[in-house]
Amino acid sequence: MNRLARLARLGLTLGTAAALAVGLTSGAEAATGRIRIISASGQEFQIDNPPDNVCINLPVRARILVNETNKTVSYFFAANCANFTGNLAPGRTVSSQNPLSVRVIG
């Protein structure tokens, strides 16, 4: 019985350790809301709940960029977050900057 009790305690300890490890590991953070992209021809695209600190190449060059998220968005003139252009606070819009990529910075 003593051996069975030790095995049960070991199992409980390992299970608790695994649960704590999984619980303490946080997944990628994401902004809540969306980024709207409107092209020069009027096409509209959106990115829902974009992840933090990930460069996102836009499907078109944005004539109008709208930040409807709860975090600041950096926008870049070139793809792959090259040629930083500016930051867009939550609830703000920018036009005529023609960004081709964005990154949520929090």
N, C-alpha and C positions, 0 to 999 in steps of 0.2 A: 504494500500500500504506500509505503514511503517513496518508493521509486515512481509510482504513478502520480503522486502528489508533486514530485519534483518536475516530472514531464509536463504536468498541467501548468505549473508555475512558469516553466520555461516557455511554453506555448503562449501563455498570457503575456509574458514579458516581451516576446518577439512580436506578438500581435499589436501590443501597445506601442512599441517602438516604430513599427511600420505605419500605424495610423498617425502617429505624431509626425513622422517624416513626410508623409503625403500631405497632412494638414498644414504643415509649415512651409511647404513648397508652394510658392504663389505662381500662378500661370502668368502669361503675358497680360499686362494691363491694357486697357483700351479706353478710348474716349467714348462717351455716351452721346449719341446724336449722329449727325451726318455732315459730310462735306459735299456741297453741290458744285458742280463744274458746268459752266455754260460756254459753249464754243462760239466763235465769231459767226457761225452760220445758224446759231440758235439751238443746236443740239444740247440736250441736258443729260448729265450723268450724275450719279451720286455714289458716295462711299459711306456705307453704314458702319457705325461703331469702329472707326479705324484704330488699329493698334498703336500704342505709344512707341516712339523711337524706331519706327520702321519706315524706310523710304518707300513711297508709293508713287510709281510712274502713272501719270494721268492718261486716260484713253485719247485725249485731244489736248491741244494747247488751250488753256482756259482764258477766255475773254473776260469772264466774270467768275470769281471764286468766292463762295459763301461758306463761312464757318458756322455751322449750326450744331457744333459740339460743345461740350463743357470744358474744353482745353484749348490752349493756344496751338495754332498750326503755323509752321514755317513753310514758306513756299519758295520754289527755286525756278529759275528761268530755264534750266536744262534738265534733261532726264537724269536719273540716279542721284538726285539731290545735289547737283552741281550748280554753281553760280547762285548762291543765296541772294534772294531778292528782298524778303521781309518776313515779318511775323503778323499773323492775323489773330486777334483776340476772339474769344467766344462771342458769337452773335454779330460779328463784323463781316463786311463784304469789301472786296477789292476788285477793281476793274482796270483794264488796260495794262496790266503788268505781264500778262501772257505766260503764266507759269506752266511748266510741263511736269513737275513733280512736287510732292508735299511730304511733310513729316509732322506728326503730332508730337509736341514737346512738353505738354503738360501745363 
